[in-house]
Amino acid sequence: MDMLRWLSLVALLATTLFSVSACGAPPREIAITLREFSFAPAQVEAKSGEKLRLVLTNAGKLTHTFVSQEMKISRDVEAGKSESVEAIAPGQSGDYTFTCGVPGHEAAGMRGAFVVK
Ligand SMILES: [Cu+2]
């Protein structure tokens, strides 16, 4: 086999392997810290339909929750603990609010948004 043919075969193989691995791509990890009374970051950018893994860490002294109706997430996070939750970003661009569901916490500032592009 001549060199050119061999190189094109290698290129084809590399392309195939790349597309297979891209298809099973792991979710993008986003760390969000919860405390009295905020989310940090309060704005999270995502692409429509993007696979995400949210790592929610409660750095506060009270239990907090992470609630997103559109992304079907409702997770309690005890003080000092971390919770990991997988989700798919909405298919349509826009701002999607997330909040803490503990009474009074949203009003105190525990509110943020996914900004989907
Ligand atoms: Cu809270």
Residues whose N, C-alpha, C, O or C-beta is under 5 A from the ligand:
A	BS01	CU	T63 H64 T65 C100 V102 H105 M110
